Amino acid sequence: MKSILFPTRLLAAFFVLALFVGCGDDDGNNISTDQGTFSLEITDAPIDDPNVSAVFVTIAEVRLDGEPISGFQKTTVELSALQNGVTEMLFTTDLEAKTYNTLEIVLDDATDAAGNSPGAYVRTMDGAKTALTVAGDGALRVENTSVDIEQGTTTEAVIDFDLRKALLRSGGSYAFAGESRLESSLRYVEKDEVGTLSGTVTNATGEEGEVVIYAYAAGTYTDTEAEGDENNLFLNAVSSTRLSGSGDYQFAFLEAGDYELVAFSYQDEDNDGRLELAGEFRLTAGLSINLLNISVGVNSNTSANFTLSALLP
């Protein structure tokens, strides 16, 4: 019986071909892609309405440059529970290392993550639900977004969903604002580019009710921000926070930069169960603190204590 001999060069060619095929991925695509990790959390700035017990939204998809994030699971979030630096993780995933220019979240107002209706709603203190409807297909583009994914690194980001800007109130009812304003209520930041501003406030006025503090980019606040319909107040504020019962406040996830603070009183002056804007406080602070120009650095916790010295007419 004769044995069949293969030329050495032919055997080598077969070996290289087998090695090439074996290194391919499960899809038969042999082109490797450099990747980095992207994680996205969500948080909220408070709404100045004591009648609101909770606000729920359902996120059906998250898209980068129009493409859904693979593996993201439909999620229902209680936004009103995510304040003062508290966040909820939406996802962590590996992505192709490159710059993505648009980030969208798609809200489902019909059903929540468990299949129950509605998918977005306000729950008031008496337990009643008011359904919230999103205009169009529910896709909201987060403004000023550029997601830079680098090979072998993790990009950690947060979306601040500002309910004070996102919700419109009329009497005892609630509704989402139109698409443009709803999109402007979404603020995207990356954790390695932000800091925290916090402090203790002394109320020397004797005024009762809620105190809301607004943070503006330095030099951008004007008196007209506090005028007009209640649904159109303080729309240019970067963020807002309520003064706690112990006199503390905190702004989390502020991009590094210079800020000015203003504080306003909200009181139920007509005893209808809802807070109305009662006036602006005059603020005083120590010589080392300029409340019109407070610098917040990256990965820092800036402290600014001040006093509510008078309620302006």
C-alpha positions in Angstrom: 0.0 0.0 0.0 1.4 3.4 -1.0 1.3 6.3 1.4 0.4 9.8 0.0 3.0 12.5 0.7 2.0 16.2 0.9 4.6 18.7 -0.1 5.9 20.7 2.9 4.7 24.1 1.5 1.2 22.7 1.0 1.0 21.5 4.6 2.2 24.9 5.8 -0.6 26.6 3.8 -3.2 24.4 5.3 -1.9 25.1 8.8 -2.1 28.9 8.3 -5.6 28.7 6.9 -6.8 26.6 9.8 -5.3 29.0 12.3 -6.9 32.0 10.5 -10.4 30.4 10.6 -10.0 29.3 14.2 -9.2 32.9 15.4 -12.5 34.3 13.9 -15.3 35.3 16.2 -18.6 33.5 16.6 -20.2 35.5 13.8 -17.5 34.6 11.3 -16.3 38.1 11.3 -12.5 38.0 11.6 -12.0 41.8 12.0 -11.2 42.5 15.7 -12.5 45.8 17.2 -10.8 47.9 19.9 -13.3 48.5 22.7 -13.9 50.5 25.9 -16.5 50.3 28.6 -19.4 52.8 28.9 -21.7 53.0 32.0 -24.7 55.3 32.3 -26.6 56.3 35.4 -29.6 58.6 36.0 -30.4 61.1 38.7 -32.9 63.9 39.3 -33.1 67.5 40.4 -36.1 68.0 42.8 -39.5 69.4 41.9 -40.9 72.2 44.1 -44.3 70.7 44.7 -45.2 69.1 48.0 -48.3 67.4 46.5 -46.0 65.1 44.4 -45.2 61.9 46.1 -43.2 60.2 43.2 -42.6 60.4 39.5 -42.0 57.3 37.4 -40.6 57.1 33.9 -40.0 54.0 31.8 -36.9 53.9 29.5 -37.4 51.5 26.6 -34.2 52.1 24.8 -30.9 54.0 24.9 -29.3 54.9 21.6 -25.9 56.1 20.6 -25.7 57.7 17.1 -29.2 56.2 16.4 -28.3 52.6 17.3 -29.8 50.9 20.3 -27.5 49.8 23.1 -27.3 46.1 22.8 -28.4 44.2 25.9 -30.2 47.2 27.5 -33.3 46.1 29.4 -36.4 48.2 29.6 -36.3 49.9 32.9 -38.8 51.9 35.1 -37.2 54.5 37.3 -38.6 56.4 40.2 -36.9 59.7 39.4 -38.1 61.6 42.4 -36.0 59.2 44.6 -32.8 60.0 42.9 -31.7 63.3 44.3 -28.7 64.9 46.0 -26.2 62.6 44.3 -28.3 59.4 44.4 -28.3 57.6 41.1 -29.6 54.4 39.5 -27.5 52.5 37.0 -29.1 52.0 33.6 -26.4 49.8 32.0 -22.7 49.0 31.7 -21.5 47.7 28.3 -18.5 47.4 26.0 -18.5 49.6 22.9 -16.3 50.2 19.9 -13.7 52.8 20.8 -14.6 56.0 19.1 -16.6 59.2 19.6 -20.4 59.0 19.5 -22.1 62.3 18.8 -25.7 61.7 19.9 -27.2 60.1 22.9 -31.0 59.4 23.0 -33.3 57.9 25.6 -36.6 56.5 24.4 -39.5 56.8 26.9 -42.4 54.4 26.9 -45.5 56.2 28.3 -47.8 53.2 27.6 -46.4 50.4 29.8 -43.7 50.1 32.4 -41.0 47.4 32.6 -43.5 44.9 34.1 -46.0 45.5 31.4 -48.4 47.6 33.5 -50.0 50.8 32.4 -49.1 53.7 32.3 -45.4 53.7 31.7 -44.9 57.3 33.0 -46.9 58.9 35.7 -47.0 61.3 38.7 -48.2 59.9 42.0 -49.6 62.5 44.3 -49.7 62.4 48.1 -53.2 61.0 48.1 -52.1 58.0 46.1 -53.7 59.1 42.8 -51.8 58.5 39.5 -51.7 61.1 36.6 -50.4 59.5 33.4 -47.7 61.4 31.5 -47.7 61.4 27.7 -44.5 61.9 25.7 -44.9 63.6 22.3 -43.9 61.7 19.2 -42.1 58.4 19.4 -40.7 59.1 22.8 -37.1 59.5 21.6 -35.4 62.3 23.5 -32.0 63.6 22.3 -29.8 64.6 25.2 -28.3 68.0 24.4 -24.6 68.8 24.2 -23.5 65.1 24.2 -20.3 63.8 22.9 -19.4 60.3 24.2 -15.7 59.5 23.8 -15.0 55.8 24.3 -11.3 55.0 24.5 -9.7 51.6 24.2 -9.3 49.7 27.4 -10.8 52.5 29.6 -14.2 53.1 31.3 -16.3 56.1 30.6 -18.8 56.7 33.5 -21.6 59.1 32.7 -24.8 60.5 34.4 -28.0 61.9 32.9 -29.6 64.5 35.2 -33.4 64.4 34.4 -34.6 67.7 35.8 -38.3 67.1 36.7 -38.8 70.8 37.6 -38.2 71.6 33.9 -39.8 68.5 32.5 -43.2 68.8 34.2 -45.9 71.3 33.6 -48.5 72.0 36.2 -52.1 73.3 35.9 -54.2 73.2 39.0 -53.9 69.7 40.3 -52.9 68.1 37.1 -49.5 67.4 35.5 -48.1 66.8 32.0 -44.8 66.4 30.3 -43.5 69.6 28.6 -43.2 69.6 24.8 -40.3 67.7 23.1 -37.9 70.6 22.9 -38.2 71.6 26.6 -38.3 67.9 27.7 -35.0 67.4 25.9 -33.5 70.5 27.5 -34.4 69.0 30.9 -31.8 66.2 30.3 -28.2 67.1 31.3 -25.4 64.8 30.4 -22.1 64.8 32.4 -19.2 62.5 32.7 -18.0 61.7 36.2 -14.4 62.6 35.6 -15.4 66.1 34.6 -17.7 67.1 37.6 -17.5 68.2 41.2 -19.9 68.8 44.1 -21.1 72.1 45.7 -22.6 71.9 49.1 -22.9 73.8 52.4 -25.0 74.8 55.4 -27.5 77.6 55.3 -28.6 79.7 58.3 -32.2 81.1 57.9 -32.2 84.4 59.8 -35.5 85.6 58.3 -38.0 83.6 60.3 -39.7 82.6 57.1 -41.3 79.2 56.9 -42.0 77.0 53.9 -39.6 75.5 51.4 -36.3 77.0 50.3 -35.1 76.2 46.8 -31.6 77.1 45.8 -30.7 77.5 42.1 -27.2 77.2 40.6 -26.5 79.2 37.5 -23.3 79.6 35.4 -21.7 82.7 36.9 -23.1 85.9 35.4 -26.1 84.4 33.7 -28.9 84.9 36.3 -31.3 87.8 35.7 -34.4 88.9 37.6 -36.6 87.9 34.7 -35.8 84.3 35.6 -38.2 84.6 38.5 -41.1 86.3 36.6 -44.0 85.0 34.6 -45.9 81.7 34.7 -44.8 79.2 37.3 -44.0 76.7 34.6 -41.5 79.0 33.0 -39.4 80.0 36.0 -35.6 79.4 36.4 -35.4 77.5 33.1 -31.7 78.6 32.6 -30.6 77.3 35.9 -28.0 74.5 35.6 -29.5 72.7 38.6 -31.6 73.2 41.7 -31.9 71.7 45.1 -34.1 71.9 48.2 -32.8 73.1 51.5 -33.0 70.2 53.9 -34.7 70.4 57.3 -31.3 70.5 58.9 -30.2 73.4 56.8 -27.9 71.6 54.4 -27.9 71.7 50.6 -26.0 69.8 47.8 -25.5 70.1 44.1 -24.0 66.9 42.7 -22.6 66.3 39.2 -21.8 70.0 38.4 -19.4 70.4 35.6 -16.2 72.1 36.6 -16.6 75.9 36.3 -17.9 79.0 38.0 -21.4 79.3 39.5 -23.6 81.8 41.2 -26.3 80.8 43.7 -29.8 82.3 44.3 -32.4 81.2 46.8 -36.2 81.5 46.8 -39.0 81.0 49.3 -42.0 78.8 48.4 -45.0 79.0 50.6 -48.6 77.9 50.6 -50.1 81.4 50.9 -53.6 80.6 49.9 -53.9 77.3 51.8 -54.6 75.2 48.7 -52.0 72.6 49.4 -49.6 73.9 46.7 -46.5 76.0 47.2 -46.3 79.3 45.4 -43.2 81.4 44.8 -43.1 83.9 47.7 -39.9 85.8 47.0 -36.1 85.9 46.7 -33.8 85.8 49.7 -31.0 88.2 50.2 -27.9 86.1 50.8 -24.8 87.0 52.9 -21.6 85.0 53.3 -18.2 85.3 54.8 -15.5 87.3 53.1 -13.9 84.2 51.6 -17.1 83.3 49.8 -18.4 85.1 46.7 -21.8 83.7 46.0 -21.8 85.2 42.5 -18.7 83.4 41.5 -18.0 80.0 43.2 -15.5 77.8 41.5 -16.2 74.1 41.3 -13.3 71.8 40.4 -13.1 68.3 39.0 -13.5 65.5 41.6 -13.8 68.1 44.3 -16.3 69.0 47.0 -16.6 72.8 47.2 -18.2 74.2 50.4 -20.1 77.4 50.5 -22.0 78.3 53.7 -24.3 81.3 53.7 -27.2 83.1 55.5 -30.7 83.9 54.3 -30.7 87.4 55.7 -33.9 88.9 54.4 -36.9 88.0 52.1 -36.9 90.6 49.4 -40.3 92.2 48.5 
